[in-house]
Amino acid sequence: MKIADKTLLEVALPPFVQKEDARLLLAVKLFETGRLSFGQAAEMARMSKRGFLDTLGEMGVPVASYPEAGLAAELDW
């Protein structure tokens, strides 16, 4: 996703929800579900990749996912 490829989405947020928080949560969820790459999600959240990585860790969202069989094979070497 490049900046020029953006699509405008307007959402009415309750007054107690900051738009920066909503943007971050949307970026995290889209990354978590595989709809955005890590870099795309960091860009959407308007964060550095390092900052986004730290935020994912704080939120308990894994950055990498291994299928169970693949992880078992990695650990069984």
N, C-alpha and C positions, 0 to 999 in steps of 0.2 A: 504494500500500500504506500503510495507516494502522496505527498500533500496535494498534488493536483488531482488525484483520484478520489478525493473526499466526497462524500455524500452528506448533505446537511440533514440532520435529524433534530427536530424540536420536540422537547418533552417538557411538560409542565411539572415542575418539582415543587413539593411542599416548601414553605419558607424556611423550614429547619434543615433542609438538605442543600448543602453547598454544591454548586455545579462541578467544582473540581473533584469532590468526593464521588459524585455520580459518574464522572468521566473515568476516574480511576477504577471504580468497581465494575463498570462496563468493560474496560480494557482487561481487567483481571479475569472476568468471567469468559470473555471471548478467547483469551489465551488458554484458560483452563479447559475449555471445551474443544480446543484445537482449531478454532476458526481464525485466529490470528497467530502469527509467529511471535516469538519473544520480542524481537525488534519492533515489529508492527505494534504490539501492545504497549511497549514502552513509549513509543512515539505517540500513540493515541492518548496515553496517560500524561503526556508532556513531561516525562521523566527521563533521566539518563538511564542507560541499561543497568548500571550498578545500583542506582536508587530503586529501580523497578525490581531488581533481583532481591534487594533487601526487603522491600515491601512484600513481595511474594512470600519470603521466609517468615515475616511477621504474621502474615495471614494464614500460614500453614499450607500454601499452595505449592506443590512440587514443580520444579523447573524441568525435570526430566522424568520420563515415565518408562519403565521397563516392563515388558510382559513378564508374568510370573516365571515362566519357563526360562526366559532369557536371563533374568536376574539369578535364578538358581544356578544356571550354567556359569555365569560370571563368578559367583561365590564359591563354586565347586572346583576351581582350578587347582 
